[in-house]
Amino acid sequence: MFLHLGSNEVVYLRDVIAIMDLRAARTSRDVQQFLRGAEMENRVVNLSDGNAKSFVICEDRVYLSPISSTTLRRRTTSLYRVRQQRT
């Protein structure tokens, strides 16, 4: 299954490690350090045109998304339900 992150970008749901609210995470020094490190390693993909609401940590990249973390979480839940119904 795929998760749409905005700006025509999709990732495999199995590659998603975490979905985080960017505003809430900005208060954490550890998160700020993590994001700076990812930027220095050129692993950050900005999909938001400066209006990021969330970030999604995947196996090899960190995506800044214009979609709220709540909406992204709902999408993963609905995709998981569809997958469970098929098995």
C-alpha positions as CSV (number, residue, x, y, z in Angstrom):
1,M,0.0,0.0,0.0
2,F,1.0,3.6,-0.6
3,L,0.7,6.8,1.5
4,H,0.2,10.1,-0.4
5,L,2.3,12.8,1.3
6,G,1.3,15.8,-0.9
7,S,2.8,17.3,-4.1
8,N,2.2,14.0,-6.0
9,E,4.6,12.2,-3.7
10,V,3.8,8.7,-2.4
11,V,5.7,6.3,-0.3
12,Y,5.3,2.6,0.5
13,L,3.4,2.4,3.8
14,R,5.8,-0.3,5.0
15,D,8.7,2.2,4.7
16,V,7.0,4.7,7.1
17,I,8.7,4.8,10.5
18,A,7.0,7.8,12.0
19,I,4.6,10.6,11.3
20,M,5.2,13.7,13.4
21,D,3.5,17.0,13.9
22,L,6.1,19.6,12.9
23,R,4.9,22.4,15.2
24,A,4.9,20.1,18.3
25,A,8.2,18.6,17.4
26,R,10.0,21.9,17.1
27,T,10.0,22.2,20.9
28,S,12.2,19.1,21.1
29,R,16.0,19.6,20.9
30,D,16.4,16.0,19.9
31,V,14.0,16.4,17.0
32,Q,15.6,19.6,15.8
33,Q,19.0,17.9,15.9
34,F,17.6,14.9,14.0
35,L,16.1,17.1,11.3
36,R,19.4,19.2,11.0
37,G,21.3,16.0,10.6
38,A,19.0,14.7,7.9
39,E,19.3,18.0,6.1
40,M,23.1,17.9,6.2
41,E,22.9,14.3,4.7
42,N,20.6,15.6,2.0
43,R,17.8,13.2,3.1
44,V,15.1,15.8,3.6
45,V,12.5,16.2,0.8
46,N,10.4,19.3,1.2
47,L,7.0,18.9,-0.3
48,S,5.4,21.9,1.4
49,D,6.6,25.1,-0.3
50,G,7.4,26.5,3.1
51,N,4.1,25.5,4.7
52,A,5.1,22.2,6.3
53,K,2.6,20.8,8.9
54,S,4.2,17.4,9.5
55,F,7.2,15.3,8.7
56,V,7.3,11.7,7.8
57,I,10.3,9.6,8.6
58,C,10.9,6.8,6.2
59,E,13.7,4.2,5.7
60,D,15.9,6.5,3.6
61,R,14.3,10.0,3.6
62,V,12.5,12.5,5.7
63,Y,9.5,14.2,4.0
64,L,8.2,17.6,5.0
65,S,4.5,17.5,4.2
66,P,1.8,20.2,3.8
67,I,-0.7,17.6,5.1
68,S,-1.3,17.5,8.9
69,S,0.0,14.5,10.8
70,T,-3.6,13.7,11.9
71,T,-4.8,13.4,8.3
72,L,-1.8,11.3,7.3
73,R,-2.4,9.0,10.3
74,R,-6.0,8.6,9.3
75,R,-4.9,7.6,5.8
76,T,-2.6,5.0,7.2
77,T,-5.4,3.6,9.4
78,S,-7.8,3.4,6.5
79,L,-5.2,1.8,4.3
80,Y,-4.5,-0.7,7.1
81,R,-8.2,-1.6,7.4
82,V,-8.5,-2.1,3.6
83,R,-5.5,-4.4,3.8
84,Q,-7.0,-6.4,6.7
85,Q,-10.3,-6.8,4.8
86,R,-8.5,-8.3,1.8
87,T,-6.8,-11.1,3.8
